[in-house]
């Protein structure tokens, strides 16, 4: 067919479901970042309002590798991250980690709500403390029982460990001390690696 070689056919298409109550906010943010997503990742993201989902499609052969990255951006929006936070995911070294608290607690609603309250802490103090210790961004979606973490791989895994400790019922002080020790070890390792480079 003439002209078909100009635009490659999508090799991989991904759908990310969006709760209907979140669709308006997600659509608005996607409108603000879609040009950036096209340029930086080589993919398009569009909202399918009828099915309450976001469709991610590669625009270039290189874009196929970034479909999952774009899907993570949409997932982060659904969890509740702000636009400024999700744009950090354009960086190859930054990932999204999702802790499904509801599944870990077998969806016992009152228990899930109580544990999410522990993760957030009074006036958001526990969440802020983990963010500051690990150097990550955290969002809590209490409607779906999810906790999202945005950061580089090592720091995101340290924060995830802290969240999992809180889910297991560990005291906040114990969690903070453990995370601080893990961060000291990570920084020591990073400085040693820099020294040898």
N, C-alpha and C positions, 0 to 999 in steps of 0.2 A: 504494500500500500504506500503510495507516495507520501513523503513527509513523516512516516512513522519512525524513521531513524533519528529524527530530531529530538523526540522526547522518549526516553526509555520507559518501557512498561514497568509498573511497580512489581518488584520481586517479592516483597514482603509487606503485608499490611497488618497492622495491629489495632485492636479495639480495646479501649479502656472504659469500662462502665463507670458512669457517674451517677450518684444518687440524685433523683430529680430535684430535690431541694437545694442541691449544690450547683446545678447546671448553669444557672444565671451567672453566678460569681465566676465559675470556671470559664464560661464563654467570654466574659468580659476580660479576664486576664489573658486568655489565649489570643484575643484580638490585639492586646498590647504587645505580645511577644512573638506572634506568628512570623513576622518578617525576620526577626533575629533567629528563630528556629530554622527557617528556610536557608538563611545565609550561613549560619554557623554549623548546622547539622545536615543540611541537604535533604530535609524531610518537610512534608507539609502536615499540619494538624488542622483538622476541621471538626466541627461539632455536629453530631447527628442528633438533633433535638427529638425526633420521633422515637428513637431507641434509647435516649438518654445515655449517650456514649460519645467518646472522642475517637476519631479515626486518625491513625498515623500512617503515612505512606512515604516511601523514599522517592526523591525527585531525581537522584543521580545514583549510579552504581555504588559510590562511596556512602551515600545516604542509607543504604541497606544496613550498614554496620551501626548506624545511629538510631535506628527505629526504637530499640529498647531504651536508649538514653532519653529520647523524646517521650516515650511512654512513662518513664520515671518522672519526668517533669509534670506530666498530667496527673500521675498518682500523687505526687507531692502537693499539687494544688487541691486535689480531692481531700487529702488528709487535713489540709488547712494552712499550709505554708503560704506566705505572702509572695507577691511577684518578685520582690528583691531577693528573697531566699532561693526561689526555684531557679533563677537565672545563674546561680552559682553552679548548677548542675551542667552548664555548658562546658565547664572545665573538665578535661579528661580525668583528672585526679580526684574529682569530687563525686561521691555516690549517694544514693538514697538507700537507707536501711529501714525496713518497716518491721516493728514488733507487734504481732497480733495478740494483744492482751486478752481479748475476748475468747480466742481459741485456746490460749494457754490455761484459762480459767474455766473452760468448757461452758462459756456463755452464761454463767450464773450472774444475772443482771446486777443485782445489788453488790455482789462481790467485785464485779468488773468496775462498777462506778467507784467503789471505795478504793480499789487499787489505783485507778487512774487519778483519783484525788491525792493519793500518796505521791504519785509521780509528779503531779503538778505542784503539790505542797501549798502551804498557807500563803495566799497572795502570790502564787507562782514561784515561791522561793526555791523549792527543790528542783524544778525544771531549770531555772536560771543557774543554780549552782552546778548542775551537771553540764549545762552548756558552757559555762565559764571554765570549769575544770578541764573538760575534754576539748574545748575549742570547736564546738559544733552548734548547729541550730536544731531545735526540737519543736515539733508540733504534736499536740494531742487531739485526737478526734474521738471525743467521748461517745458520740452517736454510734460509731462503728467499732469502738474498742481498739483503736489503732494508735500507735506512737510512731511518728516518722522522725528520722535523724538524717540530717544533711551534713556531710563533712568528708574529709579525705578518709581513705579506707581504715587506717590504723585508729584514728580518733573516733570514727563512727562505730567501730567495733568495741572500743573502750566504753563509749556512751551506752551502747547496746548492753554490754555486760552490767553496767550500773542499773539500767532500766529492768533487766531480768532479775537482778538482786532485789530490787524493790518489789517486783511481782512475787518473788519467793517470800517476801515478808521481812527482809533484813532491815535493820534500823538505818535511818538516814545517815547518821554519823559514820557507821560502819561502811556504808556504800561510798561516802565521800572520801574516807581514808583510803579505801581500796583503789578508787579511781585516781586519786592523787599519786599513789605509789605506782600505778600502771603508767601514768603520764610521766613521772620522773624517769622510769625505765625507758620509755619511748624517747624522751628528749635526750637521755644519755646515749641511746643507740643512734639517734639521728646525728648527734654531734660527733660521735665516733666515725660514722659513715662519711660525714663531711670532711673530717680530718684526713681520712684515707683517700678521699677523692683528690 
